[in-house]
Amino acid sequence: MKNTALTDVHMALGAKIVPFAGYNMPVQYEGVNIEHETVRNGVGVFDVSHMGEFLIEGENALDLIQKVTSNDASKLTIGRAQYSCLPNEDGGIVDDLIVYMMKENSYLLVVNASNIEKDWNWIAKHNESFGAKMTNLSDEYSLLAIQGPKAVEAMQSLTEVDLSAIKFYHFEVSSFAGKEDVIISATGYTGSGGFEIYCKNEDAKHVWDKVFEAGKDFGIKPIGLAARDTLRLEMGYCLYGNDIDDTTSPIEAGLGWITKFSKDFVNAAALKQQKEEGAKRKLIAFELTDRGIPRQGYEIVDTEGNVIGNVTSGTQSPSLGKGIGLGYVPSNLAQTDETIGIQIRKKVIPAKIVKLPFYKN
């Protein structure tokens, strides 16, 4: 197992450390519900340094990115980021990612930790016809997600950049916490606002300490991956390996909005056909109408008790106080307000199909 630059810090804070995507990662400190509420109402900090970063440069950088990603990266300008995915040739997804336009002919791709090698090989294979310069920076950078409604106010003293002026999915490269060339990005995976801070590994401990110093009066706390999962699920954000993978298409997963057919990309024709004809199955969101906690792998049944799908992500929502989840069912059974059931051990717990997000601020 690899460590992040901050693993010793998490251990000193008494975090419960678990293996995750090849890294020793803090899963929780005080408890999931407390940490979840801290981010929803205040400000919390996640160490997500396990994520991967690839720099793609050169005159063909954009052409390569356009070929391998589903979204239209030509719409990016310097200082903007874009959510996208890497479609495979079989109708599935290699990974989901964020594309940052750093400068002219220079892009940063941020990918999931568990897929770093797979993604690198996939993009490199396609790069044979483009010849862009690819650099894997994954082992050089740390990433802190400072999330919550108080993030702007709590972090403003650490930078001269007006944090309140950075729009969602925009970023600045500036000094932060006394360190130069830090990426301050108004992105995150919680739905409660805030920033993601990319800095060099050797600066990570210094930045972490300054962040907690600056946020002390705002009740800042370290947050583990367990609360990151409940926060993202309340927003209905897909998690790679659960809700999307090599066998799920972006159309099935409700990611048609990041799948742009105004350009040619890997498997575009087949995905376009699927969009026009309608996918056979669809990722739905559901809330339990009785007590119970849905978990990944549990069966989804119709009102007659026939198995129609499986839960891909499920939890007890700390904000809503009820069981929520995502799962794939046939498209003709995916109507909002439809009643379904979730098989939890020997009982079928009734549930209702709902619109996302579960949590509405």
LODO-580142 format. One record per residue (C-alpha): residue in one letter; x, y, z. Coordinates in steps of 0.1 Angstrom, whole numbers, plus 2048, in hexadecimal, padded with zeros to 3 digits. Layout:
BEGIN
<pt rest="A" east="X" north="Y" up="Z"/>
...
END
This chain:
BEGIN
<pt rest="M" east="800" north="800" up="800"/>
<pt rest="K" east="80C" north="823" up="7F8"/>
<pt rest="N" east="809" north="840" up="810"/>
<pt rest="T" east="800" north="864" up="807"/>
<pt rest="A" east="816" north="880" up="813"/>
<pt rest="L" east="7FD" north="884" up="830"/>
<pt rest="T" east="7F8" north="860" up="83C"/>
<pt rest="D" east="80D" north="867" up="85C"/>
<pt rest="V" east="7F7" north="885" up="863"/>
<pt rest="H" east="7D7" north="871" up="861"/>
<pt rest="M" east="7E5" north="856" up="878"/>
<pt rest="A" east="7F0" north="870" up="891"/>
<pt rest="L" east="7CC" north="87D" up="890"/>
<pt rest="G" east="7BF" north="85B" up="898"/>
<pt rest="A" east="7AF" north="854" up="877"/>
<pt rest="K" east="7A3" north="831" up="86E"/>
<pt rest="I" east="7BA" north="828" up="851"/>
<pt rest="V" east="7AF" north="80F" up="836"/>
<pt rest="P" east="7BE" north="803" up="815"/>
<pt rest="F" east="7AD" north="815" up="7F8"/>
<pt rest="A" east="7B7" north="815" up="7D4"/>
<pt rest="G" east="7DA" north="80A" up="7DD"/>
<pt rest="Y" east="7DF" north="825" up="7F8"/>
<pt rest="N" east="7DB" north="826" up="81E"/>
<pt rest="M" east="7BF" north="83F" up="821"/>
<pt rest="P" east="7AC" north="84E" up="83F"/>
<pt rest="V" east="788" north="840" up="83E"/>
<pt rest="Q" east="77C" north="853" up="85C"/>
<pt rest="Y" east="787" north="868" up="87B"/>
<pt rest="E" east="76A" north="870" up="892"/>
<pt rest="G" east="74E" north="85D" up="87F"/>
<pt rest="V" east="73D" north="85F" up="85E"/>
<pt rest="N" east="71E" north="873" up="869"/>
<pt rest="I" east="732" north="88E" up="87C"/>
<pt rest="E" east="74A" north="892" up="85F"/>
<pt rest="H" east="72E" north="892" up="845"/>
<pt rest="E" east="71C" north="8AE" up="858"/>
<pt rest="T" east="73D" north="8C2" up="85C"/>
<pt rest="V" east="73F" north="8C4" up="836"/>
<pt rest="R" east="71A" north="8CB" up="830"/>
<pt rest="N" east="719" north="8E7" up="849"/>
<pt rest="G" east="73D" north="8F3" up="84E"/>
<pt rest="V" east="75E" north="8E9" up="83F"/>
<pt rest="G" east="772" north="8C9" up="83E"/>
<pt rest="V" east="792" north="8BD" up="82E"/>
<pt rest="F" east="797" north="89C" up="81B"/>
<pt rest="D" east="7B9" north="88F" up="811"/>
<pt rest="V" east="7B3" north="881" up="7EE"/>
<pt rest="S" east="7D7" north="881" up="7E3"/>
<pt rest="H" east="7D3" north="85D" up="7D6"/>
<pt rest="M" east="7C2" north="86C" up="7B7"/>
<pt rest="G" east="7D6" north="86B" up="796"/>
<pt rest="E" east="7E2" north="889" up="782"/>
<pt rest="F" east="7EE" north="888" up="75E"/>
<pt rest="L" east="7FC" north="8A6" up="74B"/>
<pt rest="I" east="7F4" north="8A6" up="726"/>
<pt rest="E" east="808" north="8C0" up="711"/>
<pt rest="G" east="810" north="8C9" up="6EE"/>
<pt rest="E" east="7FE" north="8D4" up="6CE"/>
<pt rest="N" east="7EA" north="8B4" up="6CC"/>
<pt rest="A" east="7E1" north="8B3" up="6F1"/>
<pt rest="L" east="7BD" north="8BF" up="6EB"/>
<pt rest="D" east="7B9" north="8A7" up="6CE"/>
<pt rest="L" east="7C3" north="889" up="6E4"/>
<pt rest="I" east="7AC" north="894" up="700"/>
<pt rest="Q" east="78F" north="899" up="6E8"/>
<pt rest="K" east="795" north="875" up="6DB"/>
<pt rest="V" east="796" north="864" up="6FD"/>
<pt rest="T" east="77C" north="878" up="711"/>
<pt rest="S" east="757" north="87B" up="70C"/>
<pt rest="N" east="752" north="8A0" up="715"/>
<pt rest="D" east="75C" north="8BC" up="6FD"/>
<pt rest="A" east="77D" north="8C9" up="70A"/>
<pt rest="S" east="77F" north="8E3" up="6EE"/>
<pt rest="K" east="767" north="8F7" up="703"/>
<pt rest="L" east="781" north="8FB" up="71F"/>
<pt rest="T" east="794" north="91B" up="724"/>
<pt rest="I" east="7B3" north="921" up="73A"/>
<pt rest="G" east="7A7" north="91F" up="75E"/>
<pt rest="R" east="789" north="908" up="758"/>
<pt rest="A" east="783" north="8E4" up="760"/>
<pt rest="Q" east="76B" north="8CA" up="752"/>
<pt rest="Y" east="75C" north="8A9" up="75E"/>
<pt rest="S" east="75F" north="88E" up="744"/>
<pt rest="C" east="764" north="869" up="73F"/>
<pt rest="L" east="77A" north="851" up="72B"/>
<pt rest="P" east="763" north="83B" up="717"/>
<pt rest="N" east="771" north="818" up="70E"/>
<pt rest="E" east="76A" north="806" up="6EC"/>
<pt rest="D" east="750" north="7EF" up="6FB"/>
<pt rest="G" east="736" north="809" up="707"/>
<pt rest="G" east="744" north="80C" up="72A"/>
<pt rest="I" east="75A" north="825" up="73D"/>
<pt rest="V" east="77F" north="823" up="743"/>
<pt rest="D" east="77D" north="83E" up="75E"/>
<pt rest="D" east="76D" north="85F" up="766"/>
<pt rest="L" east="784" north="87D" up="76A"/>
<pt rest="I" east="788" north="8A3" up="76B"/>
<pt rest="V" east="79A" north="8B5" up="74F"/>
<pt rest="Y" east="7AB" north="8D6" up="758"/>
<pt rest="M" east="7B8" north="8EE" up="73D"/>
<pt rest="M" east="7D8" north="8FC" up="74D"/>
<pt rest="K" east="7E4" north="911" up="730"/>
<pt rest="E" east="7E5" north="910" up="70A"/>
<pt rest="N" east="7EC" north="8EB" up="6FF"/>
<pt rest="S" east="7EF" north="8E0" up="723"/>
<pt rest="Y" east="7D5" north="8CB" up="736"/>
<pt rest="L" east="7D4" north="8BA" up="758"/>
<pt rest="L" east="7BF" north="89A" up="75A"/>
<pt rest="V" east="7B5" north="88F" up="77D"/>
<pt rest="V" east="7AB" north="86A" up="77F"/>
<pt rest="N" east="7A0" north="851" up="799"/>
<pt rest="A" east="7BB" north="842" up="7AF"/>
<pt rest="S" east="7B2" north="81E" up="7A7"/>
<pt rest="N" east="7B3" north="824" up="781"/>
<pt rest="I" east="7D4" north="838" up="77E"/>
<pt rest="E" east="7E7" north="81C" up="76B"/>
<pt rest="K" east="7C9" north="811" up="757"/>
<pt rest="D" east="7C1" north="835" up="74C"/>
<pt rest="W" east="7E5" north="83E" up="744"/>
<pt rest="N" east="7E9" north="81F" up="72E"/>
<pt rest="W" east="7C7" north="826" up="71D"/>
<pt rest="I" east="7D0" north="84B" up="715"/>
<pt rest="A" east="7F4" north="841" up="70B"/>
<pt rest="K" east="7E6" north="827" up="6F2"/>
<pt rest="H" east="7D1" north="842" up="6E1"/>
<pt rest="N" east="7ED" north="85B" up="6E3"/>
<pt rest="E" east="802" north="846" up="6CA"/>
<pt rest="S" east="7EF" north="858" up="6AE"/>
<pt rest="F" east="7F2" north="87B" up="6BE"/>
<pt rest="G" east="814" north="87D" up="6CE"/>
<pt rest="A" east="80B" north="894" up="6EB"/>
<pt rest="K" east="823" north="897" up="708"/>
<pt rest="M" east="815" north="883" up="726"/>
<pt rest="T" east="823" north="886" up="749"/>
<pt rest="N" east="816" north="872" up="767"/>
<pt rest="L" east="817" north="889" up="785"/>
<pt rest="S" east="803" north="872" up="79C"/>
<pt rest="D" east="81F" north="86B" up="7B4"/>
<pt rest="E" east="82A" north="890" up="7B6"/>
<pt rest="Y" east="80A" north="8A1" up="7C0"/>
<pt rest="S" east="7F4" north="8A2" up="7DF"/>
<pt rest="L" east="7CF" north="8AC" up="7DE"/>
<pt rest="L" east="7BB" north="8BA" up="7FA"/>
<pt rest="A" east="795" north="8BE" up="7F6"/>
<pt rest="I" east="78A" north="8DB" up="80D"/>
<pt rest="Q" east="764" north="8D8" up="80B"/>
<pt rest="G" east="746" north="8E8" up="81B"/>
<pt rest="P" east="733" north="90A" up="81B"/>
<pt rest="K" east="74D" north="91A" up="831"/>
<pt rest="A" east="76B" north="911" up="81B"/>
<pt rest="V" east="76E" north="932" up="80A"/>
<pt rest="E" east="76D" north="947" up="829"/>
<pt rest="A" east="784" north="92F" up="83C"/>
<pt rest="M" east="79F" north="92D" up="821"/>
<pt rest="Q" east="79F" north="951" up="815"/>
<pt rest="S" east="7BC" north="95B" up="82C"/>
<pt rest="L" east="7D3" north="942" up="81B"/>
<pt rest="T" east="7D2" north="952" up="7F8"/>
<pt rest="E" east="7D0" north="973" up="7E6"/>
<pt rest="V" east="7B8" north="963" up="7CD"/>
<pt rest="D" east="794" north="96D" up="7D3"/>
<pt rest="L" east="786" north="94A" up="7DB"/>
<pt rest="S" east="762" north="956" up="7D8"/>
<pt rest="A" east="768" north="960" up="7B4"/>
<pt rest="I" east="773" north="93D" up="7A9"/>
<pt rest="K" east="755" north="92F" up="798"/>
<pt rest="F" east="74B" north="90A" up="799"/>
<pt rest="Y" east="763" north="8F5" up="783"/>
<pt rest="H" east="77B" north="912" up="780"/>
<pt rest="F" east="79E" north="914" up="78F"/>
<pt rest="E" east="7BB" north="92B" up="796"/>
<pt rest="V" east="7E0" north="923" up="799"/>
<pt rest="S" east="7EF" north="939" up="7B4"/>
<pt rest="S" east="800" north="93A" up="7D6"/>
<pt rest="F" east="7ED" north="929" up="7F2"/>
<pt rest="A" east="7F8" north="925" up="816"/>
<pt rest="G" east="819" north="934" up="80D"/>
<pt rest="K" east="820" north="91B" up="7F1"/>
<pt rest="E" east="822" north="925" up="7CC"/>
<pt rest="D" east="812" north="915" up="7AD"/>
<pt rest="V" east="7F6" north="905" up="7C0"/>
<pt rest="I" east="7D6" north="8FC" up="7AD"/>
<pt rest="I" east="7B7" north="90A" up="7BF"/>
<pt rest="S" east="79A" north="8F9" up="7AE"/>
<pt rest="A" east="775" north="8FF" up="7B5"/>
<pt rest="T" east="76D" north="8DA" up="7B1"/>
<pt rest="G" east="764" north="8BE" up="7C9"/>
<pt rest="Y" east="750" north="89F" up="7CF"/>
<pt rest="T" east="739" north="8AA" up="7EB"/>
<pt rest="G" east="71F" north="8C2" up="7DD"/>
<pt rest="S" east="726" north="8DB" up="7F9"/>
<pt rest="G" east="73E" north="8F2" up="7E8"/>
<pt rest="G" east="763" north="8F7" up="7EF"/>
<pt rest="F" east="785" north="8F1" up="7DE"/>
<pt rest="E" east="79D" north="8D7" up="7D4"/>
<pt rest="I" east="7C1" north="8E1" up="7DA"/>
<pt rest="Y" east="7DD" north="8D1" up="7C5"/>
<pt rest="C" east="800" north="8D6" up="7D4"/>
<pt rest="K" east="822" north="8C4" up="7D2"/>
<pt rest="N" east="826" north="8A7" up="7EB"/>
<pt rest="E" east="842" north="8B9" up="7FD"/>
<pt rest="D" east="82B" north="8D6" up="804"/>
<pt rest="A" east="80D" north="8C1" up="80F"/>
<pt rest="K" east="814" north="8C0" up="834"/>
<pt rest="H" east="81A" north="8E6" up="835"/>
<pt rest="V" east="7FA" north="8ED" up="821"/>
<pt rest="W" east="7E6" north="8D5" up="838"/>
<pt rest="D" east="7F2" north="8E6" up="857"/>
<pt rest="K" east="7EB" north="909" up="849"/>
<pt rest="V" east="7C8" north="8FE" up="83E"/>
<pt rest="F" east="7BF" north="8F2" up="861"/>
<pt rest="E" east="7CE" north="912" up="871"/>
<pt rest="A" east="7B9" north="928" up="85A"/>
<pt rest="G" east="799" north="913" up="85F"/>
<pt rest="K" east="79C" north="910" up="885"/>
<pt rest="D" east="781" north="92B" up="88C"/>
<pt rest="F" east="76A" north="91B" up="872"/>
<pt rest="G" east="76A" north="8F8" up="883"/>
<pt rest="I" east="77F" north="8E8" up="868"/>
<pt rest="K" east="784" north="8C2" up="86B"/>
<pt rest="P" east="796" north="8A6" up="858"/>
<pt rest="I" east="77D" north="890" up="845"/>
<pt rest="G" east="781" north="86C" up="83B"/>
<pt rest="L" east="777" north="859" up="81B"/>
<pt rest="A" east="758" north="84A" up="82B"/>
<pt rest="A" east="747" north="86C" up="82E"/>
<pt rest="R" east="754" north="875" up="80B"/>
<pt rest="D" east="73F" north="857" up="7FF"/>
<pt rest="T" east="71F" north="861" up="812"/>
<pt rest="L" east="723" north="885" up="806"/>
<pt rest="R" east="728" north="87C" up="7E1"/>
<pt rest="L" east="70B" north="863" up="7E2"/>
<pt rest="E" east="6F3" north="87D" up="7F0"/>
<pt rest="M" east="6FB" north="891" up="7D1"/>
<pt rest="G" east="6F7" north="873" up="7BA"/>
<pt rest="Y" east="71B" north="876" up="7AD"/>
<pt rest="C" east="727" north="856" up="79D"/>
<pt rest="L" east="744" north="842" up="7AD"/>
<pt rest="Y" east="75A" north="82F" up="795"/>
<pt rest="G" east="75A" north="80A" up="79E"/>
<pt rest="N" east="737" north="80D" up="7AC"/>
<pt rest="D" east="71F" north="820" up="796"/>
<pt rest="I" east="735" north="822" up="777"/>
<pt rest="D" east="74F" north="80A" up="76A"/>
<pt rest="D" east="75C" north="7F8" up="74A"/>
<pt rest="T" east="739" north="7EA" up="744"/>
<pt rest="T" east="723" north="808" up="74A"/>
<pt rest="S" east="71E" north="822" up="72E"/>
<pt rest="P" east="71C" north="848" up="736"/>
<pt rest="I" east="6F9" north="848" up="727"/>
<pt rest="E" east="6ED" north="82D" up="73F"/>
<pt rest="A" east="6FE" north="83F" up="75C"/>
<pt rest="G" east="6EC" north="860" up="755"/>
<pt rest="L" east="70C" north="870" up="749"/>
<pt rest="G" east="6FE" north="87A" up="727"/>
<pt rest="W" east="705" north="89E" up="731"/>
<pt rest="I" east="72B" north="897" up="72F"/>
<pt rest="T" east="728" north="883" up="70F"/>
<pt rest="K" east="72B" north="89B" up="6F2"/>
<pt rest="F" east="725" north="88E" up="6CE"/>
<pt rest="S" east="731" north="8AF" up="6BF"/>
<pt rest="K" east="753" north="89E" up="6BB"/>
<pt rest="D" east="762" north="87C" up="6B5"/>
<pt rest="F" east="76D" north="868" up="6D2"/>
<pt rest="V" east="773" north="843" up="6DC"/>
<pt rest="N" east="753" north="82F" up="6D6"/>
<pt rest="A" east="73F" north="84F" up="6CE"/>
<pt rest="A" east="72A" north="83E" up="6B2"/>
<pt rest="A" east="71D" north="822" up="6C9"/>
<pt rest="L" east="716" north="83A" up="6E6"/>
<pt rest="K" east="703" north="852" up="6CE"/>
<pt rest="Q" east="6EE" north="835" up="6C2"/>
<pt rest="Q" east="6E7" north="82B" up="6E6"/>
<pt rest="K" east="6DC" north="84E" up="6EE"/>
<pt rest="E" east="6C5" north="850" up="6D0"/>
<pt rest="E" east="6B6" north="82E" up="6D5"/>
<pt rest="G" east="6B5" north="830" up="6FB"/>
<pt rest="A" east="6CA" north="81B" up="713"/>
<pt rest="K" east="6BC" north="7FA" up="71E"/>
<pt rest="R" east="6C4" north="801" up="742"/>
<pt rest="K" east="6C7" north="820" up="757"/>
<pt rest="L" east="6D8" north="82B" up="778"/>
<pt rest="I" east="6BC" north="835" up="790"/>
<pt rest="A" east="6BC" north="846" up="7B2"/>
<pt rest="F" east="6A6" north="839" up="7CD"/>
<pt rest="E" east="69C" north="840" up="7F1"/>
<pt rest="L" east="690" north="826" up="809"/>
<pt rest="T" east="66D" north="82D" up="816"/>
<pt rest="D" east="673" north="816" up="834"/>
<pt rest="R" east="690" north="810" up="84C"/>
<pt rest="G" east="6AF" north="7FF" up="83D"/>
<pt rest="I" east="6D1" north="806" up="82E"/>
<pt rest="P" east="6D7" north="7FC" up="809"/>
<pt rest="R" east="6FA" north="7F0" up="801"/>
<pt rest="Q" east="70D" north="7EA" up="7E1"/>
<pt rest="G" east="702" north="7C8" up="7D1"/>
<pt rest="Y" east="6E0" north="7C6" up="7E1"/>
<pt rest="E" east="6C4" north="7BC" up="7C9"/>
<pt rest="I" east="6AB" north="7D4" up="7BC"/>
<pt rest="V" east="688" north="7C4" up="7B7"/>
<pt rest="D" east="667" north="7CF" up="7A7"/>
<pt rest="T" east="646" north="7CF" up="7B9"/>
<pt rest="E" east="641" north="7AB" up="7B0"/>
<pt rest="G" east="663" north="7A1" up="7BF"/>
<pt rest="N" east="675" north="79B" up="79E"/>
<pt rest="V" east="69A" north="7A5" up="79F"/>
<pt rest="I" east="69E" north="7C3" up="787"/>
<pt rest="G" east="6C1" north="7CF" up="791"/>
<pt rest="N" east="6DB" north="7D4" up="7AB"/>
<pt rest="V" east="6E5" north="7F1" up="7C2"/>
<pt rest="T" east="706" north="801" up="7B7"/>
<pt rest="S" east="709" north="819" up="7D4"/>
<pt rest="G" east="6F5" north="81B" up="7F4"/>
<pt rest="T" east="6F6" north="82B" up="817"/>
<pt rest="Q" east="6E3" north="83A" up="833"/>
<pt rest="S" east="6E2" north="85F" up="82A"/>
<pt rest="P" east="6EE" north="874" up="848"/>
<pt rest="S" east="6DC" north="893" up="83A"/>
<pt rest="L" east="6BB" north="882" up="832"/>
<pt rest="G" east="6BA" north="867" up="84D"/>
<pt rest="K" east="6AF" north="84C" up="835"/>
<pt rest="G" east="6BE" north="832" up="81E"/>
<pt rest="I" east="6C8" north="83D" up="7FC"/>
<pt rest="G" east="6D8" north="82D" up="7DE"/>
<pt rest="L" east="6E0" north="82A" up="7B9"/>
<pt rest="G" east="6DC" north="80B" up="7A2"/>
<pt rest="Y" east="6D5" north="800" up="77F"/>
<pt rest="V" east="6B2" north="7F4" up="774"/>
<pt rest="P" east="6A2" north="7EF" up="752"/>
<pt rest="S" east="69A" north="812" up="743"/>
<pt rest="N" east="674" north="80A" up="741"/>
<pt rest="L" east="674" north="805" up="767"/>
<pt rest="A" east="688" north="824" up="76F"/>
<pt rest="Q" east="66C" north="83E" up="772"/>
<pt rest="T" east="66E" north="858" up="78F"/>
<pt rest="D" east="656" north="850" up="7AC"/>
<pt rest="E" east="654" north="82C" up="7A2"/>
<pt rest="T" east="653" north="813" up="7BF"/>
<pt rest="I" east="66F" north="7F9" up="7C1"/>
<pt rest="G" east="67D" north="7E3" up="7DC"/>
<pt rest="I" east="6A0" north="7DD" up="7EA"/>
<pt rest="Q" east="6A8" north="7BA" up="7F6"/>
<pt rest="I" east="6BA" north="7BF" up="817"/>
<pt rest="R" east="6C2" north="79D" up="826"/>
<pt rest="K" east="6A0" north="78A" up="827"/>
<pt rest="K" east="68A" north="7A9" up="824"/>
<pt rest="V" east="67F" north="7BE" up="807"/>
<pt rest="I" east="680" north="7E3" up="812"/>
<pt rest="P" east="66A" north="7FA" up="7FD"/>
<pt rest="A" east="67A" north="817" up="7EB"/>
<pt rest="K" east="671" north="832" up="7D2"/>
<pt rest="I" east="684" north="83E" up="7B3"/>
<pt rest="V" east="68D" north="862" up="7B7"/>
<pt rest="K" east="69E" north="87E" up="7A4"/>
<pt rest="L" east="6C2" north="888" up="7AD"/>
<pt rest="P" east="6D0" north="897" up="7C1"/>
<pt rest="F" east="6C3" north="887" up="7E1"/>
<pt rest="Y" east="6D1" north="8A4" up="7F5"/>
<pt rest="K" east="6C4" north="8C6" up="7EB"/>
<pt rest="N" east="6D6" north="8E3" up="7FC"/>
END
